[in-house]
């Protein structure tokens, strides 16, 4: 286990050659702590919290040779508005068990706010990639509606690798203590607001940690401070029964955190939110879904609609055979109706651009129907975007759209030039 921590820089240290009266927008959000503490509706209408969480999730990837880099994340969070923050990372790696877990805790200098961010899949790290592929179900050790539920084994194993240390640090934060163990004593009234976030694998870990906190009675004192859970490009973590239980079971004080305050962002044709694919078993999302669509031409929309129709036609016979053996004719009818609506949707929204909340459950970003989308379509789309000649081909899924930079840029509020704050 690696346990590292740093003290974040001051605003003055980040601008050594600029006077305090310089007109550039620095820090990016001068009132960031107050915004995070405010128990407003999530996501906030100004878009500040989603942008901060997306940026935090993106820079959680910083590191060298598979080791985390808390200095970089702490510096970026200071530029966003958390001056002299305390940043601590718990990192556990067991290659043979496909564990590559890194959990950061960022705390403002007055110890009112804490952000728990999980690092996602490292592109060059085969162990974290195998973690994503470890789809064998494993029993979740909390009960929802009196039942235990199965979840993605790789994701949950990585959450458990650091969970006890994260909880211990959060309990200290509730008492006003620093997440950095070298700093003794308490300050202020203790933790007022907690956020959990992550991109890709990190988003899946954030969602599972939220499920654990919300439904474990022994963590209720922590959950009372949980303002929101923000995930970006998050794969699905469990089956339809788990998703249904998360939506229906209340959290503390009658709130429905996993239904109303767990917010999933999906950028255009990002392949990862459609995973794991259906051949490995049924998975379903939970929480609120926001989908970003680039503006597409009519030809693109027609080709996308035709491709979706073809996929539905190819998978429907398999569903029908399964229905014959199980007798779930009603489910088959729903499946066919949903498929038809998804096939028509690209035509109806070809001119749309920007973020839109998906409020109809049957129109959520669907689970990938076959392994071909993962093995063939998404890689082709990734390479196609590199060439001007093939850049406009309307692939259904794309690895390129999964990049954390897309989420940071698309969620930046109007007038925010970058996460660095300074103007050249």
LUMTORVO-841377 format. One record per residue (C-alpha): residue in three letters; x, z, y. Coordinates in steps of 0.2 Angstrom, whole numbers, padded with zeros to 4 digits, always signed. Each point is the difference from the previous one (the first is absolute). Last residue first. Layout:
N
ALAXZY
...
***
This chain:
424
UNK-0008-0109+0171
UNK-0016+0010+0000
UNK+0001+0017-0009
UNK-0013+0007-0012
UNK+0009-0002-0016
UNK-0016-0002-0010
UNK-0003-0016+0008
UNK-0009-0009+0014
UNK-0015+0011+0002
UNK-0011-0008+0013
UNK-0015-0003-0012
UNK+0001+0013-0014
UNK+0012-0004-0014
UNK-0010-0001-0017
UNK+0005-0018-0004
UNK+0018+0002+0004
UNK+0002+0016-0010
UNK-0010-0007-0015
UNK+0010-0016+0000
UNK+0016+0009+0001
UNK-0004+0009-0016
UNK+0002-0016-0010
UNK-0015-0003-0012
UNK-0005-0016+0008
UNK+0016-0008-0007
UNK-0005+0005-0018
UNK-0015-0012+0002
UNK-0017-0002-0008
UNK-0014-0013+0001
UNK+0012-0014+0005
UNK-0006-0011+0014
UNK+0014-0012+0002
UNK+0005+0001+0019
UNK+0018+0004-0002
UNK+0004-0014-0012
UNK+0008-0013+0011
UNK+0007+0013+0012
UNK+0009+0009-0014
UNK+0003+0019-0002
UNK-0019+0003-0002
UNK+0001-0010-0016
UNK+0012+0012-0008
UNK-0012+0015+0002
UNK-0015-0010-0005
UNK+0009-0006-0016
UNK+0004+0018-0004
UNK-0018+0006+0003
UNK-0008-0015-0011
UNK+0011+0001-0015
UNK+0003+0017-0008
UNK-0012+0011+0010
UNK-0014-0013+0001
UNK+0003-0006-0017
UNK-0003+0018-0007
UNK-0018-0002+0001
UNK-0016+0005+0010
UNK+0009+0010+0014
UNK-0011+0015+0006
UNK-0011-0005+0014
UNK+0003+0004+0019
UNK-0017+0008+0003
UNK-0015-0011+0001
UNK-0010+0009-0013
UNK+0002+0016+0010
UNK-0008-0007+0016
UNK+0009+0009+0015
UNK+0016-0011+0001
UNK+0007+0005+0017
UNK+0007-0014+0010
UNK+0017-0002+0007
UNK+0005-0016+0009
UNK-0005-0019-0001
UNK-0016-0008-0005
UNK-0001-0019+0001
UNK+0000-0002-0019
UNK-0013+0014-0002
UNK-0015-0009-0008
UNK+0010-0012-0010
UNK+0011+0013-0007
UNK-0015+0011-0005
UNK-0008-0013-0011
UNK+0011+0004-0015
UNK-0001+0018+0002
UNK-0019-0001+0000
UNK+0000-0010-0016
UNK+0011+0013-0008
UNK-0011+0014+0005
UNK-0015-0008-0007
UNK+0009-0004-0017
UNK+0007+0018-0001
UNK-0017+0008+0004
UNK-0008-0011-0014
UNK+0013+0005-0012
UNK-0002+0018+0004
UNK-0019-0001-0004
UNK+0004-0008-0016
UNK+0010+0015-0006
UNK-0003-0002-0019
UNK+0018+0005-0005
UNK+0004-0014-0012
UNK-0010-0014+0008
UNK+0006+0006+0017
UNK+0018-0002-0005
UNK-0004-0018-0005
UNK-0008-0003+0017
UNK+0015+0007+0009
UNK+0011-0012-0009
UNK-0011-0014+0004
UNK-0001+0006+0019
UNK+0019-0001+0002
UNK+0003-0019+0001
UNK-0016-0002+0011
UNK+0005+0014+0012
UNK+0018-0008+0002
UNK-0007-0017+0003
UNK-0012+0007+0013
UNK+0014+0009+0009
UNK+0011-0016+0000
UNK-0014-0010+0007
UNK-0003+0013+0014
UNK+0018+0000+0004
UNK+0001-0019+0001
UNK-0016+0000+0011
UNK+0008+0014+0012
UNK+0016-0009+0001
UNK-0009-0016+0005
UNK-0010+0009+0013
UNK+0015+0008+0008
UNK+0005+0018-0002
UNK+0002+0014+0013
UNK+0010+0014-0007
UNK-0011+0013-0008
UNK+0004+0019+0000
UNK-0011+0011-0012
UNK-0005+0018+0003
UNK-0006+0009-0015
UNK-0007+0018+0000
UNK+0003+0011-0015
UNK+0000-0004-0018
UNK+0007-0015-0010
UNK-0004-0005-0018
UNK+0010-0003-0016
UNK-0006-0007-0016
UNK+0013-0003-0013
UNK+0017-0009-0003
UNK-0009-0017+0000
UNK-0008+0004+0016
UNK+0016-0001+0011
UNK+0008+0016+0007
UNK-0001-0005+0014
UNK-0011-0009+0013
UNK+0007+0011+0014
UNK+0018-0007-0005
UNK-0003-0018+0003
UNK-0001+0000+0019
UNK-0011-0015+0005
UNK-0005+0006+0018
UNK+0007+0017+0003
UNK-0009+0014-0009
UNK-0002+0017+0008
UNK-0007+0015-0009
UNK-0008+0015+0008
UNK-0003+0017-0008
UNK-0010+0009+0013
UNK-0018-0005-0004
UNK-0001+0000-0019
UNK+0015+0010-0006
UNK-0002+0012+0015
UNK-0019+0003-0004
UNK-0003+0015+0011
UNK-0011+0015-0006
UNK+0011+0013+0007
UNK+0014-0004-0012
UNK-0001-0016-0010
UNK-0016-0008-0007
UNK-0002-0009-0017
UNK-0009-0017+0002
UNK+0014-0013+0005
UNK+0014+0008-0010
UNK-0012+0001-0015
UNK-0005-0019+0002
UNK+0019-0005+0001
UNK+0004+0011-0015
UNK-0014-0008-0010
UNK+0005-0018+0005
UNK+0018+0002-0007
UNK+0016+0007+0008
UNK+0014-0003+0012
UNK-0004-0017+0009
UNK+0015-0007+0009
UNK+0003+0004+0018
UNK+0005-0013+0013
UNK+0000+0013+0014
UNK-0007+0017-0003
UNK-0006+0013+0013
UNK-0007+0017-0005
UNK-0008+0010+0014
UNK-0002+0017+0009
UNK+0005+0012-0014
UNK+0001+0017+0008
UNK-0013+0008-0011
UNK+0008-0009-0015
UNK+0015+0012+0002
UNK-0011+0016-0002
UNK-0009-0009-0014
UNK+0015-0002-0011
UNK-0004+0013-0013
UNK-0018-0008-0001
UNK+0007-0016-0007
UNK-0012-0014+0005
UNK+0006-0005+0017
UNK+0019+0003-0002
UNK+0001-0010-0017
UNK-0011-0014+0006
UNK+0011-0001+0016
UNK+0016+0000-0011
UNK-0007-0014-0010
UNK-0004-0011+0016
UNK+0017+0004+0007
UNK+0009-0005-0016
UNK-0010-0017+0000
UNK+0005-0003+0018
UNK+0018+0004-0004
UNK-0001-0013-0014
UNK-0005-0013+0013
UNK+0001+0009+0017
UNK-0002+0018+0004
UNK-0010+0013+0009
UNK-0005+0019+0000
UNK-0005+0008+0017
UNK-0001+0019+0003
UNK-0007+0008+0016
UNK+0001+0018+0007
UNK+0015+0007-0008
UNK+0005+0017+0006
UNK-0005+0010+0015
UNK+0016-0001+0010
UNK+0017+0002-0008
UNK+0006+0009-0015
UNK+0017+0006-0005
UNK+0016-0008-0008
UNK+0006-0017+0002
UNK+0012-0004-0015
UNK-0015-0004-0011
UNK-0006-0016+0010
UNK-0019-0001-0002
UNK+0000+0012+0015
UNK-0011+0015-0001
UNK-0017+0002+0009
UNK-0009+0009-0014
UNK-0009-0016-0005
UNK+0018-0009+0000
UNK+0006+0012-0013
UNK-0015-0005-0012
UNK+0004-0018+0004
UNK+0018+0003-0006
UNK-0006+0008-0017
UNK-0012-0014-0002
UNK+0013-0014+0002
UNK+0012+0010-0012
UNK-0014+0001-0013
UNK-0005-0018+0002
UNK+0017-0008-0002
UNK+0000-0007-0018
UNK-0019+0001-0001
UNK-0002-0014+0012
UNK+0012-0011-0010
UNK-0009+0004-0016
UNK-0017-0005+0008
UNK+0006-0017+0005
UNK+0008-0004-0017
UNK-0015+0006-0010
UNK-0014-0009+0009
UNK-0015+0011-0001
UNK-0012+0008-0013
UNK-0013+0012+0006
UNK-0005+0018-0004
UNK-0018+0004+0001
UNK-0010+0014+0008
UNK-0005-0011+0015
UNK+0018-0003+0003
UNK+0013+0011-0009
UNK+0018+0001+0004
UNK+0014-0004-0013
UNK-0001-0019+0000
UNK+0001-0006-0018
UNK+0012-0015-0002
UNK-0004-0018-0001
UNK+0014-0012-0005
UNK+0003-0011+0015
UNK+0019+0002+0001
UNK+0003-0016+0010
UNK+0001+0008+0017
UNK+0012+0013-0007
UNK+0010-0015-0007
UNK+0002-0007+0017
UNK+0006+0018+0006
UNK+0013-0001-0014
UNK+0005-0018+0004
UNK+0005+0005+0018
UNK+0004-0015+0011
UNK-0017-0002+0008
UNK-0002+0019+0001
UNK-0018+0005-0004
UNK-0008+0011+0012
UNK+0006+0016+0009
UNK-0012+0014+0002
UNK-0005+0007+0017
UNK-0006+0018+0003
UNK-0003+0002+0019
UNK+0000+0017+0007
UNK-0007+0005+0017
UNK-0001+0017+0010
UNK+0018+0005-0003
UNK+0005+0000+0018
UNK+0015-0012-0004
UNK-0011-0012-0009
UNK+0001+0000-0019
UNK+0005-0015-0011
UNK-0001+0003-0019
UNK+0007-0014-0011
UNK-0004-0002-0019
UNK+0012-0011-0010
UNK-0004-0004-0019
UNK+0010-0012-0011
UNK-0007+0006-0017
UNK+0000-0014-0014
UNK+0003+0013-0013
UNK+0017-0006-0006
UNK+0005-0002+0018
UNK-0003+0018+0005
UNK+0000+0001+0019
UNK-0006+0013+0012
UNK+0000+0000+0019
UNK-0006+0013+0011
UNK+0002-0005+0019
UNK+0000+0011+0015
UNK-0003-0005+0018
UNK-0001+0013+0015
UNK-0006-0008+0016
UNK+0011+0000+0016
UNK-0012-0011+0009
UNK-0016-0006-0010
UNK-0005-0014+0012
UNK+0002-0017-0009
UNK+0018+0000+0004
UNK+0002+0017-0008
UNK-0009-0007-0016
UNK+0013-0014+0000
UNK+0015+0012+0001
UNK-0007+0011-0014
UNK-0003-0015-0011
UNK+0018-0006+0003
UNK+0008+0018-0002
UNK-0010+0003-0016
UNK+0009-0014-0010
UNK-0005+0000-0018
UNK+0012-0004-0014
UNK-0003-0016-0011
UNK+0017-0007+0005
UNK-0003+0002+0019
UNK-0016+0006+0008
UNK-0015-0005+0011
UNK-0016-0003-0009
UNK-0008+0014+0009
UNK+0001-0011+0015
UNK-0015-0010-0006
UNK-0011+0015-0003
UNK+0004+0008+0017
UNK-0004-0017+0008
UNK-0017-0001-0009
UNK-0004+0018+0004
UNK+0004-0002+0018
UNK-0010-0016+0001
UNK-0015+0007-0009
UNK+0000+0016+0012
UNK+0001-0010+0016
UNK-0014-0013-0003
UNK-0010+0005+0015
UNK-0016+0003-0010
UNK+0008+0013-0010
UNK+0000-0003-0019
UNK-0007+0012-0003
UNK-0012+0010+0010
UNK+0007+0013+0011
UNK+0008+0017-0005
UNK+0013-0001+0014
UNK+0017+0006-0007
UNK+0006-0017-0002
UNK-0005-0006+0018
UNK+0008+0016+0007
UNK+0016-0003-0009
UNK+0001-0018+0006
UNK-0003+0003+0018
UNK+0016-0009+0006
UNK-0004-0015-0012
UNK+0013-0013+0000
UNK+0013+0011+0007
UNK+0004-0009+0011
UNK-0010-0014+0007
UNK+0013-0008+0012
UNK-0001+0005+0018
UNK+0017+0010+0001
UNK-0003+0016+0010
UNK+0010+0011-0013
UNK+0015-0011+0003
UNK+0007-0012-0013
UNK+0017-0001-0008
UNK-0002+0014-0013
UNK-0018-0004-0005
UNK-0002+0007-0018
UNK+0010+0016+0005
UNK-0012+0003+0015
UNK-0015-0001-0011
UNK+0007+0014-0012
UNK+0006-0004-0017
UNK-0007+0006-0016
UNK+0007+0014-0010
UNK+0005-0005-0018
UNK-0005+0004-0018
UNK+0006-0003-0017
UNK-0006+0006-0017
UNK+0006-0011-0015
UNK-0007+0005-0017
***
